[in-house]
Amino acid sequence: ALVSQSPAPLVFEPNHGQSASGCEFLARAAGATLHLRGGTAEIQQAAGTTTLRVVGASESARLQAEDRLPGHSNYLIGNDPTRWLHDVPHAGSLLARDVLPGIDLRWRSREGRLEYDLLLAAHADPNAIRMQATGPVHLDEHGRLFHGSGAQRIVHAAPVAWQERGGERHAVAVAFAIFAPDQFGFTVGAHDAGLPLVIDPVLAFGTYLGGAGNDIVYDCEFDAAGNAVVSGLTSSVDFPTANAMQGAMGGTGDAFAAKISADGSTLLWSTYLGGSGSDACDGYSLALDSTGRVFLSGITISPDFPVTPGACQPTFGGGAADGFFAILAADGSHLDYATYFGGPNQDEFRGIAIHQSGSFQVAYITGTGNAGFPTTPGAYRATSAGANDAVLVCIAPNGGGASDLLYSTLIGGGVSDLGWGIAVDGLGHAHCTGTTWQIDGYARFPTTPNAFHVGASASKKKPNCYMHFYARIAPLGQGAADLRYATILENANGNNLSPSGIALGADGRAYLCSSTGDTTYPTTTNAYQPSHKGGSDAFLTVIDPNLSGAAGLVYSTLLGGTGGEGAYGVGLANGRVYLAGESTESTSGRSILFPTTADAFQRLNAGSWDAFVAILDLTRPASQQLIYSTLFGGSAGETGRCLAVNALGSVLAGGWTRSADLPVSAGAFDRTYSANNDGYLFRID
């Protein structure tokens, strides 16, 4: 990756006279103009111009547009219409063939960055590659290369390389090598000289996280400095801790939270959280406030969970489990707030979000509650409608005891409901999603008259099945009026309790994801993949609760092959939608592979099931919406559970793995698989 100037899409334009002669293509990022010709890139900024070129590049090498994009540019400059330029086309990537013998150079754009690939034909010599930069170049301990300084500094991510054999991608060891003060190339490890070789810096880092027991990463977030914060559960007595608030496991299993440096090299802090029983941050259990404090939700059966003075509920509710809510200091050193929450039966928290107005903070939490779950006066529903209901709980962590509880309600049908994902809009309305179990003859999950799907119709699919729901609730204590919007997403998924992720757009639209086995799951006419491919497919569904009826279903697509897929993390940045989840190989004779893009880090399954990250641009025509998609995994299998994305389009994703050969980065703080399920986290820039 050469330049990270802008989170906006970067497009290449052929030079039709809008730039100096000698420039074949140009592109613009915030604060920089890029001029490209053959094997040379000039990055022009206010502070000066930085050049990168392939030494000895063929004079006859010319750039060709590979990926035509919708849209065009017009240049109506000056008062002479004969010099105006119209309909200058846009491209997403450029290819210069044979810049060196047997070596092609590809320039491409991803998330506002100029990136380059070196494509070596069979028997081409990687040692022939020399790149010359403006000014001296140097490497850091993580294998990254730098040149320039100050506003002109350019960072090259540590490269990766691979060869494809039998339709599978095989990694090849590669690293930058400095050959002169201003020249660098690559040192390439053992590989098959008879096969093409690709050198491509993509993966920022990949790391394990765990000990000898079971370790699961359930959620992740970026902090303001670009570090990764994660939460989950562990049964490892040797789970890696650093600067810990609680340095040892308290019981049979504990929740954990940890912060990892932006490059994946350092465990900045890591701590257990729990008592003498079992505790877990399960689901969408992590949120960060504006100061970097870590808000956690989860499940506990510990009678001695570490609650703080002034907790909303200082004692265990007495059932099989309680939910918990806790706030860790930004450096992980101590608890600012911790409380139980639950009644005399089993209650669980599985999702958390923060609503902040000035210095006033409220934690919005969802999960599931049983009979006796504590509710507040004026709640939408004070008593459980079925065996258990989804919940919405709003707590202001002020240390005021019971007065910290602002709102608590149940919501559900006559059987079983579970809240998974939650987001909060500027009005303080909660947007919740989860699963509902529908059985003929029992009350359905409540829907509102303005929903795009009014009432659940399990009887026309299966008399007994799980479905997904979406609800918008105003926690104002007005009873039935608090439920502003609620709908069912048709999904005959059998006994599938798949997590349901949610992200909220600035326009109030809810972006929902999970998995479905429903062959008639509702998709829209502009869907990237309108039809079901296999046993279960991932889905992305966008609902506008401000619109009534069918208009409320703004967009809906499936994503998958003939194996099994589910998307469990969703995020928004720069007008794109980011998904993370998992994909399994098809066991049928007619195999349709999970869709990956040509620039994927890993195009095929390495094991029976792998994690994936996919990026969609819903403003494009349907067939062009998938702008990036990659698998990530080793030979034994990965579960993909969480996703975070920052303003520059960098992606964090994690879950758990049983693979000893996960593609971890050279500078990762934990490069070794321990045992059982290990947590993992990877970042793609």
Stockholm file with secondary structure:
# STOCKHOLM 1.0

chainA/1-685         ALVSQSPAPLVFEPNHGQSASGCEFLARAAGATLHLRGGTAEIQQAAGTTTLRVVGASESARLQAEDRLPGHSNYLIGNDPTRWLHDVPHAGSLLARDVLPGIDLRWRSREGRLEYDLLLAAHADPNAIRMQATGPVHLDEHGRLFHGSGAQRIVHAAPVAWQERGGERHAVAVAFAIFAPDQFGFTVGAHDAGLPLVIDPVLAFGTYLGGAGNDIVYDCEFDAAGNAVVSGLTSSVDFPTANAMQGAMGGTGDAFAAKISADGSTLLWSTYLGGSGSDACDGYSLALDSTGRVFLSGITISPDFPVTPGACQPTFGGGAADGFFAILAADGSHLDYATYFGGPNQDEFRGIAIHQSGSFQVAYITGTGNAGFPTTPGAYRATSAGANDAVLVCIAPNGGGASDLLYSTLIGGGVSDLGWGIAVDGLGHAHCTGTTWQIDGYARFPTTPNAFHVGASASKKKPNCYMHFYARIAPLGQGAADLRYATILENANGNNLSPSGIALGADGRAYLCSSTGDTTYPTTTNAYQPSHKGGSDAFLTVIDPNLSGAAGLVYSTLLGGTGGEGAYGVGLANGRVYLAGESTESTSGRSILFPTTADAFQRLNAGSWDAFVAILDLTRPASQQLIYSTLFGGSAGETGRCLAVNALGSVLAGGWTRSADLPVSAGAFDRTYSANNDGYLFRID
#=GR chainA/1-685 SS CCEECCSSCCCBEECSSSSCTTCCEEEEETTEEEEEETTEEEEEETTEEEEEEETTCCTTCCEEECSEEEEEEEECCSSCGGGCEEEEEEESEEEEEEEETTEEEEEEEETTEEEEEEEECTTCCGGGCCEEESSCEEECTTSCEEESCGGGCEEECCCEEEEEETTEEEEECEEEEEEETTEEEEEECSCCTTSCEEEECCEEEEEEECCSSCEEEEEEEECTTSCEEEEEEECCTTCCCBSCSSCSCCSSBEEEEEEECTTSCCEEEEEEECCSSBEECCSBCEEECTTCCEEEEEEECCTTCCCCTTCSSCSCCSSSCEEEEEEECTTSSSEEEEEEECCSSCCEEEEEEEEEETTEEEEEEEEEECTTCCCCTTCSCSSCSSSBEEEEEEECCSSCGGGGEEEEEEECCSSEEEEEEEEECTTCCEEEEEEEEEETTSCCCCCCTTSSSCSCCGGGTCSEEEEEEEEEECCSSCGGGGEEEEEEECCCCSSCCCCCEEEECTTSCEEEEEEECCTTCCCCTTCSSCSCCSSBEEEEEEECTTSCGGGGEEEEEEECCSSBEEEEEEEEETTEEEEEEEEECCCSSSCCCCCCCTTCSCCSCSSSEEEEEEEECTTSCGGGCEEEEEEECCSSCEEEEEEEECTTCCEEEEEEECCTTCCCCTTCSCCSCCSSSEEEEEEEC
#=GC SS_cons         CCEECCSSCCCBEECSSSSCTTCCEEEEETTEEEEEETTEEEEEETTEEEEEEETTCCTTCCEEECSEEEEEEEECCSSCGGGCEEEEEEESEEEEEEEETTEEEEEEEETTEEEEEEEECTTCCGGGCCEEESSCEEECTTSCEEESCGGGCEEECCCEEEEEETTEEEEECEEEEEEETTEEEEEECSCCTTSCEEEECCEEEEEEECCSSCEEEEEEEECTTSCEEEEEEECCTTCCCBSCSSCSCCSSBEEEEEEECTTSCCEEEEEEECCSSBEECCSBCEEECTTCCEEEEEEECCTTCCCCTTCSSCSCCSSSCEEEEEEECTTSSSEEEEEEECCSSCCEEEEEEEEEETTEEEEEEEEEECTTCCCCTTCSCSSCSSSBEEEEEEECCSSCGGGGEEEEEEECCSSEEEEEEEEECTTCCEEEEEEEEEETTSCCCCCCTTSSSCSCCGGGTCSEEEEEEEEEECCSSCGGGGEEEEEEECCCCSSCCCCCEEEECTTSCEEEEEEECCTTCCCCTTCSSCSCCSSBEEEEEEECTTSCGGGGEEEEEEECCSSBEEEEEEEEETTEEEEEEEEECCCSSSCCCCCCCTTCSCCSCSSSEEEEEEEECTTSCGGGCEEEEEEECCSSCEEEEEEEECTTCCEEEEEEECCTTCCCCTTCSCCSCCSSSEEEEEEEC
//
